[in-house]
Amino acid sequence: MRRKARFFDVASKRGFTLLEVMVGLAIIAALVGALSGFLINLSDARARLTTTIERVECADAVFALVDRALATAVVVDPQFGAGVGGNESTLRIVRSGVGLGQGDAPLFADRERCEVRFLASAGRIEISRGDRRDIIDVPVRTIRIRYLSERGWRDAFDSRDDAMFPVGVEISIWFGEDNPQDGDASVDPELGLDREGSADMLADSPDRRRFFRIAGAPRVDPLARRAIADDTADDFRKESEAP
C-alpha cells in the first residue's frame, strides 16, 4: 500500500514534458495568429468602409451644389457674366436666389455665384457658394466636366457667348491619391486649361458620374444624345489607343 501511495504521489507532482509544452505553445501561437489576422482584416474593412463613405459624401456635396444651382441658373448676369461656364476642371454657375414671393417682392431675388473647382496641386475639390469656400478633404485623382450641346460634347462652355444654356452638364470624379502637379488645373482665372497627363487618369471608369439636365436648355432627342455619347466614346478610345 505504501509503494502504491508513493507512486501516485510522485506521479501527481510530475511536471509537463517538453513535448507537451511545445504543443501548448503551438496552440497558443495559432490562436494569437488567427486573432491577429481577424483584427487586421477588421481594421482594413473599417478603413475601406470609411474611405467609401467619405468618397460618397464628397461626390454628393458636389452633385447637390450643382443640382441646386442649375435649378435656378441664369444665362447671363450683368455682374458675374456667364450664368453657366467653365472647362474640364472648373464649373461656374450664377443662380437666382428664390424669395417668398410675398407682396411686391420678386420671386427671384439676389444673384449668387457657385463654383466647383479641382485643385490639382492639392488633389482636392473646392466648392464655393457666394463668399463661402470649402475644400473637401478627400483625395481626388482628377475630375472631368463636360458640356452637352446640340452638336455634341464640349470641354468648355460659356453661356454668355452662346446666348443659351448647354443641354446638360456631366461631372465625373476619379478618387484616390496621385502625384500632385505644379499649380491648379485651371491656370486661367476664367476658362484657362492645363490638363497635361490627365489622359492616363481618364483611361479607367470614373468612381462617380452624374449628368445634369438644365431647364430652359435646347432639347436633344434621346437617340441623338446616345449617338453623340457613342461617337465621343469612340473618339476617346481611338485617342487612347493611338501611339
C-alpha positions in Angstrom: 0.0 0.0 0.0 2.8 2.4 0.8 4.5 1.8 -2.6 1.3 2.4 -4.4 0.5 5.6 -2.5 4.0 6.8 -3.0 3.8 6.1 -6.8 0.6 8.2 -7.1 2.1 10.9 -5.0 5.2 11.2 -7.3 3.1 11.0 -10.5 0.9 13.8 -9.3 3.9 16.0 -8.7 5.4 15.3 -12.1 5.5 18.5 -14.4 4.8 18.9 -18.1 7.1 17.3 -20.6 8.9 19.3 -23.2 6.6 17.9 -25.9 3.5 19.0 -24.1 4.9 22.5 -23.6 5.8 22.8 -27.2 2.3 21.6 -28.3 0.7 24.1 -25.9 2.8 27.0 -27.2 2.0 26.0 -30.8 -1.7 26.1 -30.0 -1.4 29.5 -28.3 0.6 30.8 -31.2 -2.0 29.6 -33.7 -4.8 31.2 -31.7 -2.9 34.5 -31.4 -2.1 34.5 -35.2 -5.8 33.8 -36.0 -6.9 36.6 -33.7 -4.3 39.0 -35.1 -5.4 38.2 -38.7 -9.0 38.8 -37.7 -8.2 42.1 -36.1 -6.2 43.2 -39.1 -8.9 42.2 -41.5 -11.5 44.0 -39.4 -9.3 47.2 -39.3 -8.9 47.1 -43.1 -12.6 46.6 -43.7 -13.3 49.5 -41.4 -10.8 51.7 -43.2 -12.3 50.7 -46.6 -15.8 51.5 -45.3 -14.7 54.9 -44.0 -13.0 55.7 -47.3 -16.1 54.7 -49.3 -18.3 56.8 -47.0 -16.0 59.8 -47.4 -16.0 59.5 -51.2 -19.8 59.2 -51.4 -20.2 62.3 -49.2 -17.7 64.2 -51.3 -19.5 63.3 -54.6 -22.9 64.1 -53.0 -21.7 67.5 -51.8 -20.5 68.4 -55.4 -23.6 67.0 -57.1 -26.0 68.6 -54.6 -24.4 72.0 -55.1 -24.5 71.8 -58.9 -28.1 70.4 -58.9 -29.4 73.2 -56.7 -27.5 75.9 -58.6 -28.6 74.7 -62.1 -32.3 74.7 -61.0 -32.4 78.5 -60.9 -29.4 79.3 -63.2 -29.4 82.4 -65.5 -27.9 82.6 -68.9 -26.1 85.9 -68.4 -25.7 88.2 -65.4 -24.6 91.8 -65.7 -22.3 91.5 -62.7 -20.9 87.9 -63.0 -21.1 87.3 -66.7 -21.9 83.8 -68.0 -24.5 82.0 -66.0 -23.0 78.6 -66.9 -19.4 78.5 -67.8 -16.2 76.6 -67.2 -13.9 73.9 -68.6 -12.9 70.3 -67.8 -11.9 71.1 -64.2 -14.0 74.1 -63.2 -17.7 74.8 -63.4 -19.2 78.2 -62.5 -22.9 78.8 -62.2 -24.8 82.0 -61.5 -28.1 81.3 -59.9 -31.0 83.5 -58.7 -32.0 83.4 -55.0 -35.6 82.3 -54.6 -37.7 84.6 -52.5 -41.1 84.0 -50.8 -43.0 86.0 -53.4 -45.0 87.9 -50.8 -46.4 91.3 -51.7 -44.3 93.1 -54.3 -41.2 91.2 -53.6 -39.8 89.4 -56.7 -39.8 85.6 -56.7 -36.2 85.5 -57.9 -34.0 87.9 -55.9 -30.3 88.3 -55.5 -27.8 86.5 -57.7 -25.3 84.1 -56.3 -22.2 82.6 -57.8 -21.5 78.9 -57.2 -18.4 77.1 -58.3 -16.8 73.6 -58.4 -13.1 73.5 -58.9 -10.5 70.8 -58.9 -7.2 71.8 -57.2 -4.6 69.6 -58.9 -1.8 70.7 -56.7 -3.6 69.5 -53.6 -5.6 66.7 -55.2 -8.8 68.1 -53.7 -12.1 69.6 -54.8 -13.1 73.1 -53.8 -16.8 74.1 -53.8 -18.0 77.7 -53.2 -21.3 79.4 -52.8 -21.2 83.1 -52.7 -18.4 84.2 -50.4 -18.0 80.8 -48.7 -15.4 78.4 -50.0 -14.8 74.9 -48.7 -12.1 72.4 -49.7 -13.4 68.8 -49.3 -10.7 66.8 -47.6 -10.9 63.7 -49.7 -8.1 62.6 -52.1 -9.1 63.0 -55.8 -7.0 62.0 -58.8 -8.9 64.2 -61.2 -12.4 65.3 -62.3 -13.8 65.8 -65.8 -16.6 68.2 -66.6 -18.3 68.0 -70.0 -21.0 70.2 -71.6 -23.5 68.7 -73.9 -24.6 71.0 -76.7 -26.8 70.4 -79.8 -23.6 69.5 -81.7 -22.1 67.2 -79.2 -19.9 67.2 -76.1 -17.6 70.2 -75.4 -14.7 70.6 -73.0 -15.5 74.2 -72.3 -18.7 76.3 -72.4 -19.8 79.9 -71.9 -23.5 80.7 -71.9 -22.8 84.4 -72.4 -21.0 83.7 -75.7 -23.5 81.1 -76.8 -26.5 83.1 -75.5 -28.1 79.8 -74.2 -27.6 77.0 -71.7 -25.9 73.8 -72.6 -28.3 70.9 -72.9 -26.7 69.4 -69.8 -23.5 69.1 -67.8 -21.7 65.8 -66.9 -19.4 65.6 -63.9 -17.1 62.5 -63.5 -14.9 62.0 -60.4 -11.9 59.7 -60.0 -10.9 59.2 -56.4 -7.5 58.2 -55.0 -4.0 59.6 -54.5 -1.9 60.8 -57.4 1.3 62.7 -57.9 0.4 66.4 -57.4 1.1 68.8 -60.3 2.5 72.2 -60.1 -0.3 74.8 -60.0 -4.0 74.3 -60.2 -5.8 72.6 -63.1 -7.2 75.9 -64.2 -4.4 78.3 -64.7 -6.5 80.9 -66.3 -8.9 82.7 -63.9 -11.8 82.3 -66.3 -11.6 79.5 -68.8 -7.9 78.5 -68.9 -7.0 74.9 -69.0 -3.9 72.9 -68.3 -4.5 69.2 -68.1 -1.3 67.5 -69.3 -1.0 63.9 -68.2 -4.7 63.6 -67.4 -5.3 61.2 -70.3 -3.9 58.3 -68.3 -6.1 59.1 -65.4 -9.2 59.0 -67.6 -8.4 55.6 -69.1 -10.4 53.8 -66.4 -14.1 54.4 -65.5 -14.9 57.1 -63.0 -15.8 56.3 -59.4 -18.8 58.6 -59.5 -20.5 60.2 -62.5 -23.7 62.3 -62.9 -25.4 64.1 -65.8 -27.5 67.2 -65.0 -30.2 68.4 -67.3 -30.8 72.2 -67.4 -34.3 73.6 -67.5 -34.7 76.0 -70.4 -31.9 74.5 -72.4 -32.2 73.3 -76.0 -33.7 69.8 -76.2 -31.9 66.9 -77.8 -33.6 63.8 -78.9 -32.6 60.8 -76.6 -31.5 58.8 -79.6 -29.4 61.7 -80.9 -27.9 62.2 -77.4 -27.0 58.5 -77.3 -25.3 58.7 -80.7 -23.4 61.7 -79.5 -22.2 59.8 -76.5 -21.2 56.8 -78.6 -19.3 58.9 -81.1 -17.5 60.6 -78.2 -16.6 57.2 -76.6 -15.2 56.0 -80.0 -13.1 59.1 -80.4 -11.7 58.8 -76.9 -11.0 55.1 -77.4 -9.1 56.0 -80.6 -7.1 58.7 -78.8 -6.2 56.3 -76.0 -5.0 53.6 -78.4 -3.0 56.0 -80.6 0.8 55.6 -80.1 
